[in-house]
Amino acid sequence: MTRRIALAVMSLVTVLLVITVVPLGLSLADHERASFRESTVGADRALAAAAEEHLSDHGSVASLRRMLARGTEPGACAAVFDAAAHEVASTPCPQQNAAQFAETREQWAAMARGVLAHAETVTRTQDDRLAVAVPIGDGSSPVGVSVLSRSAGPTNDRIAEMWARLAGVGAGGLAAGALLAVVLARWVGRPLRSVDSAAHELGEGRLDVRAEGGRGPVEVRRLASTFNTMAARMETLIHGHRAVIADVSHQLRTPLTALRLRLDMLATETPGDEETAAELAAAQQEITRLSRLVDGLLAVARAENAVPRPVAVRVDEVVEDRLAAWMPVAQERQVRLTARCRPGLTARLGAGDLEQVLDNLLANALDAVGEGATVRIEGRARQGRVLLTVADDGPGMSAADQEAAFRRFSSPKASGTGLGLAIVHRLLTANGGSVRLEDTPGGGVTVVMELPLA
């Protein structure tokens, strides 16, 4: 954002400089050229007035040539023509040889004929010189023509110097605009970067992080203040939920444990009554199921209220560890449990989350399949993500059951709590991953998980 603000301000300053400096330079250059033309015409008319006296008095050519030499400035040359466009006197042009000067005199003669024909001033620019021909005498029948040629070099030099000064002014304005753009971009961008960094750290699990306020525009300061208020309320809410979870855990586990002990004591005190013993055993099973349900609810609540701090997790090592932990259960149920994971495969998610995900999935899979079935775990990298699957060849699930599987209490089995896949979904989505169910080729269910690749 800082770069975009700086570029926008620089572009605006550049456009303003172009639309102001360039027209000003063109106007000044035109003014210089017009002033040079007018001064040349004025000087030539002064020569024409002086030449008229010589032509009227029939003065000598030498005196006329001396007058031309005195009346022209250094670097200029002039000539006087009579009413028949014949050259009367002339002064040579500097930096011209005889051939060049002869060509120049022919051009002057052509200009003199034009002036005599129309009784109007004629100007011509050639070879960086301005030649002006004015009629001598009054009225529509001039008695001669005065031609003055001056070099435009000094005028062009002044124009070039003017453009150089304007370029310097433009460069200075551009530098000032660049400095202003950088200062403005930093003034706006620094507090925004602070808010962005704080938001990133809050997403990583640092609930006590706050954005720096008191700098930048009013809108940015208001944004930082709003973010800090949101972060404080989120921290209070999550801490409150954690406290509630701890209280519920304590309040529910204690009476359930006491109730289980009372049922155990009753079972030992009535060993001969088979009907009572059966009722007590059924009650104990319900207590055990209720305990599992409470544990599942607490696990879902913890997962929903936890803000994970992602770290690099070796997926292959976690898979190998959970495979070893669940292998005795699989062998007891005569289920084949296998795993194939690319060595060194690493994901980025909260510490312990992958273990909890695999435990829930393996527990569900071992409960769903029968003797002789197979449960397979596979892991690989694909398109910048970690693809982890847990597949079984059990009875499978219908499309409706698959769609509702990640909601609470959606288990079609009476003995299940319906919370395992809900916990899996919450843990994976909180870490920036995803999970879905697919049919296993040949029968069964495949859980497909995508995790951020570290």
Phi, psi and omega per residue, in radians:
M1 nan -0.690 3.130
T2 -1.035 -0.734 -3.139
R3 -1.152 -0.689 3.139
R4 -1.151 -0.699 3.110
I5 -1.121 -0.781 3.140
A6 -1.081 -0.769 3.135
L7 -1.137 -0.655 3.131
A8 -1.132 -0.777 3.136
V9 -1.168 -0.712 3.115
M10 -1.091 -0.720 3.117
S11 -1.113 -0.727 3.127
L12 -1.109 -0.782 3.126
V13 -1.101 -0.724 3.131
T14 -1.082 -0.783 3.127
V15 -1.091 -0.758 3.135
L16 -1.090 -0.725 3.123
L17 -1.129 -0.723 -3.119
V18 -1.132 -0.769 -3.070
I19 -1.349 -0.162 3.083
T20 -1.863 -0.791 -3.042
V21 -1.293 -0.772 -3.075
V22 -1.114 -0.872 3.071
P23 -1.050 -0.645 3.104
L24 -1.105 -0.750 3.117
G25 -1.113 -0.756 3.113
L26 -1.096 -0.702 3.129
S27 -1.127 -0.777 3.131
L28 -1.131 -0.687 3.130
A29 -1.126 -0.745 3.091
D30 -1.107 -0.666 3.113
H31 -1.118 -0.725 3.125
E32 -1.111 -0.754 -3.127
R33 -1.179 -0.711 3.110
A34 -1.134 -0.694 3.115
S35 -1.124 -0.710 3.118
F36 -1.116 -0.719 3.136
R37 -1.144 -0.773 -3.125
E38 -1.141 -0.698 3.126
S39 -1.165 -0.631 3.111
T40 -1.169 -0.735 3.101
V41 -1.100 -0.736 3.118
G42 -1.089 -0.753 3.114
A43 -1.127 -0.680 3.139
D44 -1.182 -0.634 3.095
R45 -1.163 -0.614 3.061
A46 -1.117 -0.713 3.078
L47 -1.126 -0.652 -3.134
A48 -1.133 -0.684 3.112
A49 -1.122 -0.728 3.118
A50 -1.201 -0.660 -3.130
A51 -1.213 -0.500 3.139
E52 -1.079 -0.673 3.119
E53 -1.109 -0.742 3.134
H54 -1.138 -0.716 -3.132
L55 -1.212 -0.643 3.126
S56 -1.208 -0.698 -3.135
D57 -1.502 0.013 -3.097
H58 0.925 0.853 3.107
G59 -1.224 2.923 -3.104
S60 -1.252 2.746 3.111
V61 -1.155 -0.610 -3.118
A62 -1.126 -0.793 3.132
S63 -1.119 -0.637 3.102
L64 -1.151 -0.670 3.116
R65 -1.159 -0.654 3.120
R66 -1.170 -0.654 3.114
M67 -1.117 -0.718 3.100
L68 -1.104 -0.703 -3.138
A69 -1.136 -0.698 3.136
R70 -1.263 -0.565 -3.050
G71 -1.473 -0.109 3.128
T72 -1.836 2.550 3.135
E73 -1.419 2.875 3.122
P74 -1.014 2.375 3.138
G75 1.563 -0.093 -3.139
A76 -1.823 2.828 3.083
C77 -2.496 2.727 -3.037
A78 -2.584 2.907 3.107
A79 -2.689 2.683 3.102
V80 -2.176 2.307 3.131
F81 -2.067 2.598 3.123
D82 -1.508 -3.001 -3.076
A83 -1.167 -0.296 3.106
A84 -1.696 0.200 -3.134
A85 1.147 0.477 3.030
H86 -1.653 2.397 -3.117
E87 -1.199 2.267 3.107
V88 -1.697 -0.820 3.140
A89 -2.713 2.712 3.127
S90 -2.722 2.783 3.033
T91 -2.067 2.422 -3.074
P92 -1.194 2.652 3.089
C93 -1.532 2.331 3.118
P94 -1.049 2.692 3.065
Q95 1.033 0.512 3.044
Q96 -2.243 2.370 3.063
N97 -1.462 -3.087 -3.046
A98 -1.106 -0.727 -3.112
A99 -1.160 -0.740 3.129
Q100 -1.133 -0.720 -3.128
F101 -1.171 -0.630 3.091
A102 -1.092 -0.729 3.085
E103 -1.114 -0.701 3.118
T104 -1.084 -0.729 -3.137
R105 -1.137 -0.590 3.076
E106 -1.143 -0.699 3.095
Q107 -1.130 -0.723 3.115
W108 -1.076 -0.713 3.133
A109 -1.074 -0.692 3.095
A110 -1.126 -0.696 3.098
M111 -1.127 -0.701 3.139
A112 -1.094 -0.702 3.109
R113 -1.113 -0.651 3.094
G114 -1.150 -0.706 3.128
V115 -1.150 -0.777 -3.136
L116 -1.123 -0.561 -3.114
A117 -1.293 -0.600 -3.045
H118 -2.040 -0.095 -3.130
A119 0.966 0.693 -3.131
E120 -2.292 2.689 3.107
T121 -1.241 2.418 -3.132
V122 -2.150 2.352 3.081
T123 -2.137 2.607 3.124
R124 -2.635 2.396 3.112
T125 -1.953 2.247 3.121
Q126 -2.728 2.342 3.093
D127 0.953 0.823 3.074
D128 1.070 0.477 3.092
R129 -2.311 2.545 3.101
L130 -1.885 2.114 3.116
A131 -1.906 2.287 -3.114
V132 -2.152 2.265 3.104
A133 -2.085 2.110 -3.121
V134 -2.116 2.594 3.141
P135 -1.290 2.572 3.078
I136 -1.754 2.188 -3.129
G137 1.815 2.988 -3.114
D138 -1.811 2.856 3.060
G139 1.508 -2.989 -3.081
S140 -1.559 -0.014 3.131
S141 -2.155 1.489 -3.116
P142 -1.188 2.659 3.131
V143 -1.627 -0.051 -3.141
G144 3.072 -3.068 -3.113
V145 -2.407 2.362 3.047
S146 -1.889 2.250 -3.134
V147 -2.056 2.272 3.111
L148 -2.221 2.279 3.136
S149 -2.096 2.156 3.140
R150 -2.187 2.591 3.114
S151 -1.352 2.367 3.084
A152 -1.553 0.119 -3.113
G153 -1.034 -0.879 3.120
P154 -1.027 -0.690 3.106
T155 -1.129 -0.758 3.102
N156 -1.108 -0.631 3.088
D157 -1.114 -0.735 3.119
R158 -1.134 -0.669 3.107
I159 -1.134 -0.746 3.108
A160 -1.094 -0.715 3.106
E161 -1.115 -0.698 3.115
M162 -1.092 -0.776 3.102
W163 -1.095 -0.645 3.106
A164 -1.112 -0.718 3.118
R165 -1.146 -0.738 3.104
L166 -1.117 -0.651 3.083
A167 -1.116 -0.680 3.081
G168 -1.113 -0.728 3.088
V169 -1.093 -0.734 3.118
G170 -1.114 -0.735 3.124
A171 -1.114 -0.714 3.100
G172 -1.111 -0.719 3.089
G173 -1.137 -0.650 3.110
L174 -1.167 -0.721 3.102
A175 -1.104 -0.749 3.098
A176 -1.110 -0.682 3.088
G177 -1.122 -0.679 3.105
A178 -1.117 -0.756 3.111
L179 -1.095 -0.771 3.106
L180 -1.090 -0.699 3.142
A181 -1.099 -0.762 -3.136
V182 -1.137 -0.778 3.141
V183 -1.094 -0.780 -3.142
L184 -1.126 -0.740 -3.127
A185 -1.114 -0.726 3.115
R186 -1.195 -0.651 3.136
W187 -1.090 -0.658 3.135
V188 -1.506 -0.697 -2.993
G189 -1.368 -0.559 -3.070
R190 -1.097 -0.862 3.099
P191 -1.145 -0.542 3.079
L192 -1.160 -0.684 3.073
R193 -1.123 -0.615 3.098
S194 -1.116 -0.754 3.102
V195 -1.133 -0.715 3.125
D196 -1.105 -0.761 3.121
S197 -1.118 -0.728 3.121
A198 -1.125 -0.694 3.117
A199 -1.125 -0.685 3.109
H200 -1.113 -0.779 -3.136
E201 -1.171 -0.615 3.072
L202 -1.114 -0.699 3.083
G203 -1.150 -0.470 3.108
E204 -1.397 -0.103 3.074
G205 1.970 -0.024 3.110
R206 -1.474 1.648 -3.058
L207 -1.289 -0.319 -3.098
D208 -1.602 0.083 -3.100
V209 -1.290 2.520 3.106
R210 -2.407 2.635 3.120
A211 -1.498 2.581 3.087
E212 -1.261 2.313 3.139
G213 -2.027 3.098 3.069
G214 1.508 0.124 3.117
R215 -2.310 2.725 3.096
G216 1.510 -3.060 3.132
P217 -1.072 2.891 -3.116
V218 -1.068 -0.712 -3.119
E219 -1.105 -0.689 3.140
V220 -1.218 -0.700 3.090
R221 -1.101 -0.672 3.101
R222 -1.154 -0.660 3.097
L223 -1.097 -0.776 3.115
A224 -1.087 -0.722 3.121
S225 -1.127 -0.727 3.114
T226 -1.128 -0.712 3.114
F227 -1.100 -0.762 -3.138
N228 -1.101 -0.696 3.092
T229 -1.101 -0.754 3.114
M230 -1.093 -0.760 -3.126
A231 -1.118 -0.708 3.135
A232 -1.129 -0.759 3.118
R233 -1.150 -0.674 3.098
M234 -1.107 -0.747 3.118
E235 -1.070 -0.784 3.128
T236 -1.099 -0.728 -3.121
L237 -1.128 -0.798 -3.109
I238 -1.179 -0.741 3.098
H239 -1.097 -0.663 3.097
G240 -1.125 -0.728 3.114
H241 -1.130 -0.678 3.104
R242 -1.118 -0.687 3.105
A243 -1.130 -0.702 3.112
V244 -1.111 -0.708 3.122
I245 -1.076 -0.763 3.127
A246 -1.101 -0.728 3.133
D247 -1.141 -0.761 3.132
V248 -1.113 -0.707 3.113
S249 -1.025 -0.778 -3.126
H250 -1.210 -0.758 -3.060
Q251 -1.218 -0.532 -3.113
L252 -1.530 -0.686 -3.083
R253 -1.170 -0.666 -3.072
T254 -1.104 -0.905 3.125
P255 -1.167 -0.568 3.096
L256 -1.126 -0.718 3.103
T257 -1.134 -0.736 3.117
A258 -1.120 -0.714 3.129
L259 -1.129 -0.688 3.106
R260 -1.115 -0.713 3.122
L261 -1.126 -0.686 3.121
R262 -1.129 -0.712 3.101
L263 -1.139 -0.652 3.093
D264 -1.114 -0.720 3.129
M265 -1.143 -0.725 3.099
L266 -1.112 -0.644 3.134
A267 -1.137 -0.624 3.116
T268 -1.326 -0.460 -3.110
E269 -1.465 -0.253 3.139
T270 -2.183 1.155 -3.078
P271 -1.316 -0.401 -3.045
G272 -1.608 -0.280 -3.098
D273 -1.568 1.774 -3.075
E274 -1.180 -0.659 -3.125
E275 -1.133 -0.748 3.113
T276 -1.154 -0.713 3.135
A277 -1.086 -0.669 3.124
A278 -1.149 -0.715 3.117
E279 -1.126 -0.717 3.119
L280 -1.134 -0.679 3.118
A281 -1.132 -0.701 3.098
A282 -1.131 -0.688 3.111
A283 -1.124 -0.694 3.105
Q284 -1.109 -0.649 3.094
Q285 -1.127 -0.706 3.113
E286 -1.151 -0.666 3.093
I287 -1.102 -0.726 3.120
T288 -1.112 -0.738 3.113
R289 -1.134 -0.678 3.114
L290 -1.136 -0.649 3.103
S291 -1.124 -0.737 3.095
R292 -1.113 -0.682 3.126
L293 -1.111 -0.738 3.105
V294 -1.116 -0.755 3.106
D295 -1.066 -0.704 3.126
G296 -1.152 -0.748 3.107
L297 -1.079 -0.715 3.113
L298 -1.156 -0.641 3.118
A299 -1.156 -0.726 3.099
V300 -1.114 -0.743 -3.131
A301 -1.111 -0.719 3.104
R302 -1.116 -0.733 -3.130
A303 -1.129 -0.662 -3.112
E304 -1.282 -0.514 -3.097
N305 -1.681 -0.076 3.140
A306 -1.494 2.450 3.021
V307 -1.920 1.797 -3.016
P308 -1.182 2.563 2.987
R309 -1.863 1.732 -3.032
P310 -1.064 2.409 3.047
V311 -2.360 2.923 3.098
A312 -1.322 2.142 -3.106
V313 -2.111 2.197 3.085
R314 -1.310 1.826 -3.076
V315 -1.115 -0.727 -3.108
D316 -1.090 -0.658 3.138
E317 -1.235 -0.696 3.121
V318 -1.140 -0.727 3.116
V319 -1.087 -0.760 3.123
E320 -1.109 -0.677 -3.135
D321 -1.176 -0.794 -3.125
R322 -1.237 -0.529 3.072
L323 -1.095 -0.763 3.113
A324 -1.149 -0.612 -3.115
A325 -1.228 -0.645 -3.082
W326 -1.640 -0.082 -3.108
M327 -1.086 -0.734 3.102
P328 -1.059 -0.670 3.115
V329 -1.134 -0.734 3.134
A330 -1.136 -0.710 3.123
Q331 -1.159 -0.653 3.122
E332 -1.106 -0.633 -3.140
R333 -1.608 0.100 3.122
Q334 0.993 0.829 3.098
V335 -2.018 2.366 3.139
R336 -1.480 2.109 -3.098
L337 -2.011 2.064 -3.089
T338 -2.252 2.806 3.113
A339 -2.564 2.483 3.050
R340 -2.488 1.957 -3.063
C341 -2.379 2.415 -3.117
R342 -1.116 2.258 -3.142
P343 -1.061 2.422 3.108
G344 1.408 0.048 -3.138
L345 -1.133 2.176 -3.031
T346 -2.253 2.284 3.083
A347 -1.995 2.899 3.124
R348 -2.055 1.883 3.137
L349 -2.796 3.066 -3.065
G350 -1.117 2.566 3.140
A351 -1.114 2.269 3.123
G352 1.480 -0.185 -3.092
D353 -1.224 -0.722 -3.121
L354 -1.135 -0.653 3.086
E355 -1.064 -0.763 3.137
Q356 -1.152 -0.672 3.114
V357 -1.093 -0.852 -3.116
L358 -1.151 -0.630 3.112
D359 -1.085 -0.779 3.129
N360 -1.130 -0.741 -3.118
L361 -1.186 -0.722 3.127
L362 -1.179 -0.660 3.100
A363 -1.102 -0.770 3.107
N364 -1.104 -0.762 -3.103
A365 -1.139 -0.755 -3.127
L366 -1.186 -0.527 3.078
D367 -1.300 -0.495 -3.039
A368 -1.453 -0.574 -3.038
V369 -1.597 2.853 3.107
G370 -1.854 -3.002 -3.131
E371 -1.097 2.458 3.133
G372 1.457 -0.014 -3.134
A373 -1.420 3.046 -3.099
T374 -2.298 2.405 3.027
V375 -2.117 2.167 -3.047
R376 -2.080 2.419 3.039
I377 -2.039 2.254 3.125
E378 -2.333 2.486 3.128
G379 -2.466 2.383 3.109
R380 -2.751 2.937 3.098
A381 -1.732 2.445 3.129
R382 -2.660 2.084 3.063
Q383 0.936 0.840 3.072
G384 1.317 0.227 3.130
R385 -2.299 2.797 3.031
V386 -1.670 2.124 3.137
L387 -1.809 1.973 -3.099
L388 -2.122 2.231 -3.108
T389 -2.195 2.531 3.000
V390 -2.178 1.928 -3.031
A391 -2.070 2.487 3.041
D392 -2.284 2.876 3.105
D393 -1.998 0.689 -3.141
G394 -1.417 -2.738 -3.089
P395 -1.237 -0.298 3.117
G396 1.441 -3.057 -3.117
M397 -2.390 2.602 3.076
S398 -1.288 2.911 3.140
A399 -1.086 -0.667 3.116
A400 -1.140 -0.732 3.122
D401 -1.149 -0.685 3.106
Q402 -1.112 -0.662 -3.124
E403 -1.177 -0.605 -3.097
A404 -1.682 0.069 -2.972
A405 -1.139 -0.533 -3.052
F406 -1.573 0.083 3.039
R407 -1.610 2.712 -3.112
R408 -1.145 2.531 3.052
F409 0.997 0.571 -3.121
S410 -1.724 0.096 -3.095
S411 -1.188 2.251 3.109
P412 -1.284 -0.195 -3.109
K413 -1.493 2.376 -3.134
A414 -1.192 -0.503 -3.091
S415 -1.454 -0.233 -3.106
G416 -1.566 2.875 3.107
T417 -1.636 -0.341 -3.108
G418 1.289 0.399 -3.081
L419 -2.018 -0.237 -3.051
G420 -1.079 -0.883 -3.125
L421 -1.233 -0.489 3.056
A422 -1.117 -0.701 3.086
I423 -1.143 -0.753 3.124
V424 -1.039 -0.819 -3.126
H425 -1.073 -0.767 -3.126
R426 -1.131 -0.786 -3.099
L427 -1.127 -0.714 -3.096
L428 -1.255 -0.770 3.139
T429 -1.162 -0.594 3.105
A430 -1.145 -0.425 3.123
N431 -1.701 0.220 3.118
G432 1.421 0.284 3.122
G433 -1.844 -2.938 3.135
S434 -2.622 2.834 3.138
V435 -2.579 2.524 3.099
R436 -2.640 2.843 3.137
L437 -1.926 2.446 3.079
E438 -2.364 2.776 3.061
D439 -1.344 2.360 3.056
T440 -1.366 2.294 3.079
P441 -0.968 2.192 -3.097
G442 1.640 -0.115 3.134
G443 2.075 2.510 3.140
G444 1.990 -3.036 -3.094
V445 -2.217 2.435 3.057
T446 -2.078 2.183 3.059
V447 -1.642 2.056 -3.098
V448 -1.850 2.098 -3.124
M449 -2.062 2.392 3.034
E450 -2.055 2.189 -3.073
L451 -2.102 2.654 3.061
P452 -1.113 2.305 -3.140
L453 -1.445 2.271 3.134
A454 -1.421 nan nan
